[in-house]
Structures are given as C-alpha cells and as structure tokens.
Amino acid sequence: MSESTHQPKSTEPKINVGAQQVAAIYAKAFLGAAEKSGQVDALVADLHGVVEVLTQFPKLNAVLSSALVSDEEKQTALEKIFSGRLAPMALDFLKVLSRHGRLDILPTVEHEVHKLHDQLSGRIRVRLVTAAPLANGQEAGLQASLRKVLGGEPQVDAVVDPQLIGGVVLRVGDTVYDGSVARQLSQVREQMITRSIHEIQSRRDRFRHSGGN
C-alpha cells in the first residue's frame, strides 16, 4: 500500500469522452499485442515510463503532440530518444500513434492500458483518504476486507488529508464510499431520530395495551 501526505487529487488524466473512447481502442490493441509477445508487464511498464518522461519534459511532449510537427520529424525524435530504451513493440506502438496523429492522447491511452490490464489481472484500484496514517494492523485488515468485498486484489493508493475530520473515504472506480466522521455524525443523528420515534411508538403501544386491560 503506497501512502502520501497531501491534499487528495485525481491522478487520472483530464480527458473528454471522445478521446477516452479512441484511447480505449488503442489500449485494447496494445494489450492484445503485448499478450501475444508474452511480455505484458514489461510493455505496460515501458508505456508508463514514456508518459513519465513526457511529463518531466513538457517541451518534448509539446513537440510530439503538435499538429504542426510532421510525422517524419516525430518518428525521428521517437527513434532517437527511445530506441534501445524501450522494447521494440513499445516503440513501434508509439510510431503507430504518431502516424495516426494520436500522440497527443498518449497519457489517456496509457491510463486506459493500466485500467484494462488491472481488470484482466483481477486487480482493483482503490483510493483511500484518511485524516492520519493507518497503522500496519489497520492496513492489513483493510486489505483483507477489501479483498473479500471486491472479489479481487485491491491496489490501494493511500493519501493523508488532515482536513478530513476522521475515519476514511474510499473510492473504487467511480464509486465513493464515505466513512468520514462527518458522514458518520449525520448517520448517527438519523439513527437517533429513528430510534426515538420507535421508542415513542413502543411506549404508546404499551400504554394502550395496559389501558385496555
């Protein structure tokens, strides 16, 4: 379980629906070819490494993403920078994206590759936000509980948010499970009101019953 102390924020690329749909097609093709090669994990890691490099060097990313730069120039740059550093199939995939003018959505493609790879491997990404770091025993218990509930192997990204009143907030895919104290206080209040109503009703019923005797 990885853990960091900062304000929680999404690590997913900001994308539009159209780009995501296109990226999903490329991601499926990439993983299909990777499976045939028998080097899925290594190739997925290569693609992730390329995205990290482009994140660290925004000028290079701007060149590869620009519609004003020719495919020939992009192919030359890819060959010069990544040849010998990436598996041939990973480099060829980048060149395919370049030929189709899709290098600008590479981060989205890489995100879709990871998401699909996790699904095929039975891994489930979970984002955990807590007010304070969890103890080792709590981490192990959480992992076991998530494994049982989700029916897969949870990959937990733990984030500490001091502004959270307490408890935990879990995000699994697009679903958020709010277990913070603020949410719990609201639930407790509702439960107390419900319990009071039941007690009043119960006393009224007992009074009527005794009066009838």
C-alpha positions in Angstrom: 0.0 0.0 0.0 1.5 3.3 -1.0 1.0 6.3 1.2 1.5 10.0 0.8 0.6 13.1 2.8 -1.0 15.8 0.7 -4.3 17.1 -0.4 -6.2 14.3 -2.3 -6.4 14.9 -6.0 -7.2 12.8 -9.0 -4.2 11.2 -10.8 -6.3 10.4 -13.9 -5.7 12.5 -17.0 -8.3 15.1 -17.8 -10.0 13.8 -20.9 -13.1 14.1 -22.9 -15.3 11.2 -23.7 -14.3 11.1 -27.4 -10.6 10.9 -26.5 -11.3 8.2 -24.0 -13.2 6.1 -26.5 -10.4 6.3 -29.0 -7.8 5.7 -26.3 -9.6 2.6 -25.2 -9.4 1.1 -28.7 -5.6 1.7 -28.9 -5.2 0.3 -25.4 -7.0 -2.9 -26.3 -4.9 -3.3 -29.4 -1.7 -2.6 -27.4 -2.6 -5.2 -24.7 -3.6 -7.7 -27.3 -0.2 -7.5 -29.0 1.5 -7.5 -25.6 -0.2 -10.7 -24.6 0.9 -12.4 -27.8 4.5 -11.4 -27.1 4.3 -12.8 -23.5 5.8 -9.6 -22.1 2.7 -7.7 -20.9 4.0 -6.4 -17.6 7.3 -5.1 -19.2 5.5 -3.5 -22.1 2.9 -1.8 -19.8 5.9 -0.5 -17.7 7.6 0.8 -20.8 4.5 2.8 -21.8 4.2 4.2 -18.3 7.8 5.2 -18.5 7.3 7.1 -21.7 4.4 9.1 -20.1 6.6 9.9 -17.1 9.4 11.2 -19.4 7.0 13.4 -21.3 5.6 14.7 -18.1 9.1 15.6 -16.9 10.0 17.2 -20.3 6.9 19.3 -21.3 8.7 20.8 -24.4 9.3 17.3 -25.8 5.7 16.5 -25.1 4.6 19.7 -26.9 6.6 18.7 -30.0 5.3 15.2 -30.1 1.7 16.4 -29.5 1.8 19.3 -32.0 -0.1 19.1 -35.3 2.4 21.5 -36.7 5.3 18.9 -36.5 5.3 16.4 -39.3 5.1 12.6 -38.6 8.5 12.2 -40.1 10.0 14.5 -37.6 8.1 12.8 -34.7 9.3 9.4 -35.9 12.9 10.6 -36.0 12.6 12.0 -32.5 11.0 8.8 -31.1 13.7 6.7 -32.6 16.5 9.0 -31.3 15.1 9.2 -27.8 13.6 5.8 -27.1 15.5 3.3 -29.4 17.4 0.9 -27.1 15.5 2.1 -24.1 12.1 0.6 -24.9 11.1 -2.8 -26.1 10.7 -2.7 -29.9 7.0 -3.3 -29.7 6.5 -0.4 -27.4 8.5 1.9 -29.7 6.5 0.6 -32.7 3.3 1.4 -30.9 4.4 5.0 -30.3 5.1 5.2 -34.0 1.7 3.9 -34.9 0.2 6.6 -32.6 2.3 9.2 -34.4 1.2 8.1 -37.9 -2.4 8.4 -36.9 -1.8 11.8 -35.2 -2.7 10.4 -31.8 0.5 11.1 -29.7 -1.4 13.9 -28.1 -3.7 11.4 -26.3 -0.8 9.1 -25.2 -1.4 9.8 -21.4 -5.1 8.8 -21.9 -4.1 5.7 -23.8 -1.6 4.7 -21.1 -4.3 5.3 -18.4 -6.7 3.0 -20.4 -4.0 0.4 -20.8 -3.4 0.3 -17.0 -7.2 0.2 -16.3 -7.7 -2.7 -18.7 -4.6 -4.5 -17.5 -5.8 -4.3 -14.0 -9.2 -5.7 -15.0 -7.7 -8.6 -16.8 -5.4 -9.3 -13.9 -8.1 -9.2 -11.3 -6.6 -6.0 -9.7 -8.9 -3.3 -8.4 -7.6 0.3 -7.9 -8.7 1.8 -4.6 -8.1 5.3 -3.4 -8.0 5.6 0.4 -8.1 9.0 2.1 -7.6 9.2 5.8 -7.1 12.0 8.4 -4.0 10.3 9.7 -1.7 7.4 8.5 -3.0 3.9 9.2 -1.2 1.6 11.5 0.2 -1.6 10.0 -2.5 -3.7 11.5 -5.2 -1.4 10.1 -3.7 -1.6 6.7 -3.7 -5.4 6.7 -7.2 -5.5 8.0 -8.4 -3.1 5.3 -6.7 -5.1 2.6 -8.4 -8.3 3.8 -11.8 -6.6 4.0 -11.5 -5.1 0.5 -10.3 -8.3 -0.9 -13.4 -10.1 0.4 -15.9 -7.3 -0.6 -14.4 -6.5 -4.0 -13.7 -10.1 -5.1 -10.3 -9.1 -6.5 -6.8 -7.9 -5.4 -7.0 -4.3 -4.2 -4.3 -1.9 -5.2 -4.6 0.8 -2.6 -3.3 4.3 -3.1 -3.3 5.8 0.4 -3.5 9.5 0.9 -3.5 11.5 4.1 -5.8 14.5 4.2 -5.5 16.4 7.6 -8.7 18.4 6.7 -10.7 15.2 6.9 -12.4 15.1 10.3 -11.7 11.5 10.8 -12.4 8.0 9.5 -11.8 7.1 5.9 -13.1 7.8 2.4 -12.7 5.1 -0.2 -13.0 5.5 -3.9 -13.4 2.4 -6.1 -13.7 3.3 -9.7 -16.4 5.9 -9.9 -18.0 4.9 -6.6 -17.1 6.8 -3.4 -17.7 5.1 0.0 -17.6 7.9 2.6 -16.8 6.7 6.1 -15.6 10.0 7.5 -16.7 11.2 10.9 -18.7 14.0 9.3 -20.7 11.4 7.4 -20.9 9.1 10.4 -22.2 12.0 12.6 -25.0 12.6 10.2 -25.9 8.9 10.1 -25.8 8.7 13.9 -28.2 11.7 14.1 -30.6 10.0 11.7 -30.3 6.7 13.7 -31.0 8.5 17.0 -34.1 10.2 15.5 -35.3 6.9 14.1 -34.7 5.1 17.5 -36.5 7.9 19.3 -39.5 7.5 17.1 -39.6 3.8 17.6 -39.3 4.2 21.4 -42.2 6.7 21.4 -44.3 4.4 19.3 -43.4 1.4 21.6 -44.4 3.3 24.8 -47.6 4.4 23.2 -48.4 0.8 22.2 -47.6 -0.4 25.8 -49.8 2.4 27.3 -52.7 1.4 25.0 -52.3 -2.2 25.9 -52.2 -1.6 29.6 -55.2 0.7 29.4 -57.2 -1.9 27.5 -56.6 -4.4 30.4 
